[in-house]
Structure formats: structure tokens, C-alpha cells
Amino acid sequence: MTSSIHLKPCFIKHTYRLKFLGLLLLILLFNSSALKAQEVIPTYSDYLTDNLYLIHPSMAGASSYDQIRLTGRRQWFDVEDAPNLQTAAYNTRAGEKIGLGGILFRDENGNFSKMGAYATFAYHLMFSRSTADLNQLSFGVSAGIIQHRLDTSGFTRFDPLLGASDTDMFANMDLGVSYYVSDFYFHFAAKNILSVNRELFYSDAVPSNMRKYLFSGGYVFSLNPNDPWSFEPSILFQAREATNEMALDANMKAYYELEFGNLWGGLSYRNSFESTEYTSAGEEINRQQLRYISPFVGVDYKKFIFGYTFSYQVNSLVLSNGGFHQITLGYNFGESRKRYDCKCPAINN
């Protein structure tokens, strides 16, 4: 979704800072069901820039190298206090079958911010008969502590709907399963599986159920065995349990193999299944769905990773035409566990 904070309109009707108006306009773009759920770490397009572990706990330690990934995302450079997100993720293999990982993040949106930390345990079952036969089933569980904060220092007077509390802290968990067979892969993740009552916000506006489900699948192929080009079509489907919100990503990624690593890039298209009504200048009632187009490009230089993603919102009514910018930096380290003869960049990187 465009923002990681979704609020009921009653929450914001008494706020008094100009920078909060941007969030209000953003909220009005979506139907009322979209205001009833929020997620801990927003699902953007990080997974397309070699950062699968950030959304799939089962991918901790699944790669041939230990990994560090840093991301920074900023929406609308021309809007003050626009949403921005920073993440730091680390994952490693401990022994033959155990994966471990950790995530730190900070997400800001106007007067609201949240930060937290996750720790992950994963278990990998290898059914492969040889190095030419990738067949791996992985399970993962992440547990995290999250702090929400509401900055009321700029409000001109006390609002009883917001209350006196300005921070709260809670815990949650994610579960995931991944399956790689030859050049195909499938991922499933259940995010925020615990129902949590929080004190920062009015309880009717922020439900205790934040569960969200992700399913993704894809295939990597080349046109001939010696071709330096390979291609990866994939999809990502996400659904929120409390509100029945759903969205689908359709992606195409291409790799070009070089002596020092790979050049890669592609295009992602995200479409939500819900629509919202708005009135144009001529009082005509229109409907629109949330749609993104996200080109991305990157390079693997030896053990270093650099990626850039630009997301453009394809809607008639938008807060800004500035788009969303994201940078991914990464480093692969440790002893290589590369063992499979396959087109599987997430495993054999």
C-alpha cells in the first residue's frame, strides 16, 4: 500500500499541523476498509532487489552466502514529512540445516513512527540427490518487538480521541515456508499472527488483528544453456485478514552474467483489488484502484549488491507525482555454500 499507517477518519479530524494534511489526503484516496489495518514492516518491492528475507522468514540462511541488506525508502521528495522507511537485515546459516537472522527497522509517516527488531529461526530440509537437483523445503519463524510513537508536540490543544499516551510497545510473530525445486520457487508467509491490543490509539480505529498473508512464486530460465541472459517472471499476492484487502504484483526480472557478477533489472506492476470513490471537479463520481509501476535496476559486483527502485503511482488522484525512491545496499560474506547447478539466484548467489 502507499502508506504503512492507516487510520480511521475520526482519528485525524482534530489534528492541527499542516504536515498532517498530506496524510489525511492520502487516507481519503482509499475506501474505509483500508483504514482498519496496518502492518509492521510494509511490503514494498524489496524482495525484487535480492532482499527476500525481509518479508519471508523461511529465507534466513537459505542463500549460499551470509547476507547483510540495508534499504532506505522515501516517498514524495516534494512533500514535507512524507513516509520513509529504513531497514537493516542480516541472515546466516548455522550448520547444515539451521538458519538465523535479525531485522532492525524504522518507519516514519508524518506525526507517527514505529521502530522495532525481529529475530528469526529457520530450518532447511534438503531433498536433493546431487548438485544438479535442487530440492529444498524451508520453514521459518520470526519474533519481534515493535514500538509505536505519536508525536503530539506540535498540536495546539489536547484531543481526547488521541489521548495522553504517546508511545506503546508490543510483540508479534511471522511464520513462513519456502520451497525450491530446480528453477521454480514458492513462498508463503503469515505476518503479524498475534492479535495485539495496543494503548496508543483509540481501540475501535486500530484492530487487534493485523494478520496478513503473502504468497509468491516464480521461475528462472535461459533461452539456451550458454546464454548470459536469464529471466525471472514472478508474482506476489498479499491479503489482509481483518479487512479482506488484496493486492497482486506481476514482475519480470532479467539477469546478465558478467565476469565480476551480474547486472539485473526489471519491472513490477502492483494492482489492488479494492477501489475507492472520489468526486471530480464536475461533481462526477469516479472510482480508482491503487496501482504502482516499479522499474528497478541493480548490480552484483563480486560480493557487493547495489539496487535502485522507483515506484510511480498510476492513479488519477494522487498526493504527489514525485514517486517513491528506494535504495538497497548489500554484502555477501562467509564461506560459499554454492552447490546446485540451477538458475536459482536466491540460493546460488
ABEGO torsion letter per residue (X at the ends): XABABBBBAAAAAABABAAAAAAAAAAAABBAAAAABBBABBBBAAAAAGAAAAABAAABGABABBBBBBBBBBBGAABBGBBBBBBBBBBBBBEAABBBBBBBBBBBBEABBBBBBBBBBBBBBBABABAABBBBBBBBBBBBBBBBBBBAAABABBBAAAEABABBBBBBBBBBBBBBBEABBBBBBBBGABBBBBAABBAAABBABABBBBBBBBBBBBABAABABBBBBBBBBBBBAAAGBBBBBBBBBBBBBBAAEBBBBEBBBBBBABBBBBBBAAGBBBBBBBBBBBBBBBBBBEABBBBBBBBBBBBABBABAAEBBBBBBBBBBEBBABABBBBBAAABX
